[in-house]
Amino acid sequence: MANNGGPFGTSSASHNGHQTRWAAASGLWHFEGSLASYLGPSGNQGWHTGLALTNWSLTDGSVRIRIKFSDLEGDIAAGIVLGFQSERSRYVIVQLGGWERAYSIAEWVPSVGFQRIEEVGSARNLEANRAYNLHLHQTGQEIRMSVDDVPVIERVLPQPLTGSQLGLCAWGKAPIDFSELAVTSAKPQVFVAMQFGQPLDTLYQEVIYPRAEALGLNVVRIDEVAGPGIVFEDIKRQIAEAKIVIAEITAPNQNVFYELGYAHALNKPTILLAQRGKELPFDIRSYRVIFYDDSIGGKPTLERSLQKHLEAILRDS
């Protein structure tokens, strides 16, 4: 089914029981089953760009697609759009090509344009009429990009994605084919920063863990992470991969406040918990905190408040 580059030309293909639908947002596109072909820029565009949206949403998981360039003359690029909400909001592109490089990640910033995040290799190594398998894995703000099963980029985004809609992006005058789109979703992750030991272990086991797990979240506390490695690096990776950070800040624990500071540096959604009546550090008092009573009667109230905050973050993402 061909279209004139407007936003209403659509087609669909089935994948794992999910009916994939396409819609051209900019540029000229042709959709036929699982094949999406960028034909070139539309006549009224001042730039050579194409954007096609899908009905897939992804907050954590992986995306695979095959990309074939018909010509490599000029500056070319083709890849996957992550976190789309609207053209008036930020989104990220993970692509082959761009800025005369072989592989790149960039962010669209309204009123500014594309801002480069990471670039690797020379575009002169790309070949026309060869099908490349692009695979990206997104966990929280960490993006891992592979091409033909070879890892090429691993990068932590400076801030969370605004939206969750997936799309395709293309740049250039020559046609580009996209095929075999495959999307696999994973549970979003919650990182819990807290002092270890009683009574906080009971709080974690009886309130935090079950409330988060019931909402379909993967709950991680650093003492539960197995395997070799440097704990400091494990903490940073787990926070980067988390969608939400929950921090229990009653005790003046330096490790907890470091982890909270790193989460804030990444603009990560955070939920702060503290026992009622405890004095908090000056620079934390301006943040919204869920205060709870360390009693049997305080447990149901904390459960409701925590669930409400988790649901609000998930709903807005």
N, C-alpha and C positions, 0 to 999 in steps of 0.2 A: 504494500500500500504506500504510495508516494504522497508527499504533502509539500506545501509551498513554504515551509519554514516557520509557519505560525504555530501557536501553542496548542492547537487542537488536533493535529494529525496524530493518530495513535494506532498501535498494533499490539499484539500480545503473543506470548508463548508460555507453555507450562513448564515448571521446574519444581520437582519434589512436591507436587500437589499444589503449588502456588502459581497462579496465573500471572506471569509477568506482563505488564503493560508499559508501553512506551509513550512518551509525549514530547514532541519537539518544542523547545523553549526559545532557541535561537539557532540560526543557520538553516541549511536545507538538509533534510534527512529522509531516508527511505527505510521503512520497517517491514520486515516479512518474517513472521514467526520469531525464531530466536536470533535472527540477524538484524542488526541495526547498522545502517550505512550512513556516514556523514558524507554528503555530496559536495559541500563547499559553502561559502558564505552566501547569505541572501543579498539581493541587489542593493538594499537600502542600508546595509551595515557599513560602518566606517572601519571595521576591523574584521579579521578573518577568523571568527570564532564560532563554535557550535556547542550547544548545550541540549542534551536530551535527558529527560527525567524518567524515573521508573516509579512503580508503586511499591517498591521495596523500602523498608526502613531497617536501619542497623544502628544499634548503640554499642554493641560489642560483638565481635565475630570476624568472619573472613569473607572476602570476595575474590572470585576468579573470573577472568575474561580473556579471550583471545583477540589480539589486535593485529591488523595488517595494513600497512601504509602502501598506497599505490604509487606514490612518488615522494621523494625526500628533498625536493628543491625548496629552498627558502627555510624559514623557521617553522618547524612542525611540532605538534604534540598531540597526544591522545591518551586518555586514561579514565579514571574513576573519580566521581564527585562524592565526597563524604560530608555528612552533616548539613545538607541543604535544607533551608527553611523558606527562603525567598531570595530574590536577587538584591533585596535591600538589607540582607543580613550576611554575616560571615559564613563561608564554607571552605572546605579544603579539597584540593585536587592532588591525586597521586597518579603520575603519568610517565609514559615514555616520551622523551623529547622535552622541549621547552628550554629557551635561552641557550640554544646550541649545545645542550647537554643530553646525555643518553637517558638519564633517569632523574626525576625531580619531584619534589613536593612543594606546593605553594598554597597560599591562603588568599581567597578573594576578600577584600576589604572594601565595603561600599564607599564611594566618593574618593577612594584612593587607587583601587585597582589590585592587581595580583602582587602579593609580597612573597618573595622567595623564602623558603624555609630550609631546603636541602637540595643540593645538586651533585650528581656523580657522573663521571665519564663524559665522553665526547659523542655528540649526535652523529658524527661521521662513522661511528661503529654500527649504527643502525642500518638495516638493509630493507629495501623496498620489496614488496611482494613476498615477504616472509612473515609467517604467523608467530607472534610472540605471546607467550602465556604470562600474563600479569597477575600476580597474586598479592593481595594485601591482607594483613591481619591487624585489626584494631582492638586494643584492650584499653579502655579508658582513654588516656591521652597519648598512649604509645602506639606508633604506627610502624609496622615492619613490612617492607616491600621486597618481593622476590620477582625475578624475571627468569622464566624457564627453570624454575626451582632453584635458582641461585640467589641467595640474599644479597641485596644491593644497598638498601638504606634501612636504618633503624633510628627513629627519632621520636622524642617526646614533644608533643605540641605545647606551645606556651600557654594555652588556655583550652578549656573544654569546647567541644563542638556545640554550635548553637542549636542545630536541628538534627534530624536523623534520616532524612530522605536520601536515597542513593540516586546517582545519575551518571551520565557519560559526558566527557568533555573532549573537544577536538579543536585544533588550531591549524590553520593553513588553507590553501586554495584547492588542494588535491583531495580526492575521495579517500576515506579511511573506513575499513570494515571492523565491526565489533561483533563477536559471536561467542556462544557457549557461556553466557553469564551464569555463574553459580554463586549463591549466597548461603552462608551458614551462620546462624546466630548463636551466641553464647550468653551465659548468664552474666549480667553486669556484676562488678565486684565492689564490695564494701571493705575498706580497711579500717580496723579498729585499733586506735592508739590509746593505751591505758597502762597503768602500773599493774604488774603481775602480783598475784597473791590474794588472800582473802582480806576483806569481804568482796573485793572487786571481781574475783574469778566467778563467784556466784552470780553477780550482776551480769557478767558476760554470758554465762551458760544458761541462765534462766530468763533473761530479758532480751539482751542485745542480739545474740545469735538466733534464737527462735523467731523473733519479730522480723529480722531481716531475711532469714531463709524463707519464711512464709510468703514474702513478697517476691520470691524468685531470684533472690540475690545470692551471690557467692561470697561468704563471709571469711575474711582473712585476718588473723592476728599473728604478729611476727613470730611468736614462740611456737606457732603451729606449722611454720614453713620448714619443710624437710629438705635435706640435700646439702652439698658443700657450697662454699661461697663466703663472701664477706658480708656480715650482717648489715653493715652500713649501706652497702650497695643494694642488698635485698630490700631494705626498708624503702629506699628511694624508688626502686622498680615497682614494688607493690603499691606505693602511693600513686605513682604515675599511671599504673594500670587500673586504679580504682575509679569508679564513677562517683563514689561518695566516701568521705572520711568521717568516722564517728570518733570523737575524742572525749575521754573521761578525764576531766581536769581538776578534780577535787584536790588530789595530792600535788604538791609542787615538784613534779617529776621532770627533770631536765630532758630526758629522752622523749617524753610525751610532747613537751612544748616544742622540741626540735621538729618532730614529725608534723605537728600542727602548723608550724611555720613554713615547712616545705610544702604542705598542702595549700596554704594560703598563697605561696609564691606561684603555684600553678593555677591559681584562681579556682581551686577545687571546691565544690559544694561540701560544706562541713556542718556537722551537727555536734554541738558541745553539750556535755552532761556534767553536772556537778551536784554534790549533796547540798541541800538547803542549809543556809547559815554559815557556809564556809567562805572565807575571804579570798577573792580572786585577784590575780595580778592586775595592776592598773591598766595595762595595754590590752587586756581581754574583756574588761568590763563593758566596753561599748558593743560587744557582739551579743547576739541573742543566745541565751543559754537555757537549756531545759534543767531546771532545778527539781530535785526529787528528795523525798524523805526516805531515809534508810530504815524502813520499817515494813512490816507485812502489808499494812494498809497503803504504803506508798508505791508498791510494785504495780498494781493495776493502772494507776494514774501515769506512771512512767511509761508503761507499755503503750497506752493510748497515745501519749504525746510523741513518743518515738515513731510509732507507726504513722501518725499524721504527718510528721516531718519527712519521713522517707517517701511516703506517697506523693507529697507535694513536689519533691525533687524529681521523682520519676515521671510525674505528670507533665512537668514543665520542660523535660528534656526531649 
